[in-house]
Amino acid sequence: MKKIVLSLCFVSLISLFFSCSDKEDPDGKWDDNIKLSTKSAEFSADADSITITTKGTGWWINYITVNSKTYYYDNEDADLAGLYNYSFQGDGVVVERRDTTRLFIKADANSSSTEKVITVSLEAGDYFDDVKITQAAQ
């Protein structure tokens, strides 16, 4: 009986030793490696635009949402140039990754009676961040 208890204690200690880790960046918990100059902006009802800068360079656009409609960038078949030189036009919105540190967002005039919400989701490895633009109603 002592041998069984000692064996179980030994196995538990070994398991505990190997399960502990000094891993600095566990999956899904990377530090901000995009470093956006701003994460939100307010646009007037007139046509408006903003250029947002980043300190990180290895990011790409994951998806864009205009009000409740989401546009995904299918990057599974794209080469790296396609990820890093991105341009989207739709629903009166233009989103461009102009180079490694500039994201350009433009909205046409909003003639509706409800505000327009544009969300641009960015990814860099296992770090995700969003830019949210709210455009005033007419």
N, C-alpha and C positions, 0 to 999 in steps of 0.2 A: 504494500500500500504506500509506503514511504517513497519507493522508487517511482510510482505513478505520480504522486503529488510533486516530487522533485522534478520529474520530467515535464509535467505541465507548467510548473513555475519557470523552468529553463526555456521552454518553447515560448511562453508568454513574454519573457524578457527579450528574447531574440526578436520576436515579432514587433515588440514595442520599439526596439532599437532601430530596426529597418523601416518602420513606418514613419518615424520622425525624419524630417528633412529640413534643410535650410534653404529650400527653394524660394528664391526671392520673388519670382513672377509666376504664381500658380495660374493654371488655365483660367481665362476669363477675368483675371484681375491684374492685367498689365497697367502700369502707370500711363498717364496721358503722354502719348508719343506723337500726337498731332499738334497740340498747343495752338488752338484757334485764337485769333485776335479778338473775336466776339462770337457768342453762341446764339445771339438773337438780335433782331432789328425790327423797327416799326417803319413801314412804308406808308406814304400818303395814298389816297385813292388815285392820284395821277400816276403815270408811268414812273417807276423808280428803280434804282439799282444799288448794289453794294458790292465792293470787292473785299473779301475776307482773306487775311493772310494767315499762314501757319508757320511754325518754326520747324515742325517735322516735315519730311519730304516723301515718306514711303506710304502715304495714305491714298485711298481711292474712294469713289462715290459708290455706296452700297445700294441706296435707293432714294427716290424722290417722291414725296407725297404732296399733292396739291389738293387742298381740302380733304376729301376722304378717298381720293383715287391715288393709288400707289403705282409707281413705275419702277420696276426692278431693272438693274443693269445686269445682263447675263454675262458674267465675267468668266464662266467656266471655259468657254471656247475662245476667249479673247487673249491676245498676246499682251505683254506688259505695256506696250505703247498705247494700246486701246484702253487700258485701265487708267493710264496717267494723262492722256489727252482726250478728255471726255467732254461731249457737248450734248445737251438735251434741250429740245424745244417742244413744248406742248402745253395746252391749257393756259395760254397767255404768259408762259414762264420760260425763261432761258436760264440754264445752269451750265456753267463751263468750268472745268478744271483747266485753267489757262497755262499753268506750268506747275512745277513741283511745290510751289508755296502760295499759289493764288487761286481762290475760288470766287467766281463771279456769278451773281444771282441778279436777274432782272425780271420785273413783272410789268406787263402792259397795264394800262389804266384799268381800274376795277370799276366797271359801270353798274355792278349789281348792288343790291341793298344789304348784302351781307359781306362781312370781311372775308378776305382770302387768307388761308394759312398754308404756308409752304414750309415743308420740313425736308432738309437735305441730310441724309444719314451718311456718315463717313466711317471708314474702317481702316485700321493700320494694324495688321497682325491680329492680336486678340484684344484690341482696344477699339471701342465704338464710341462715337460722339455725334451729336446732332446740331444743326443750325436751324433755328426756327424764325421764319419771317412772317409777320402779321401785317397784311395790307388792309388799310381802312376801307370801309364801304363808301359808296358814292353818296 
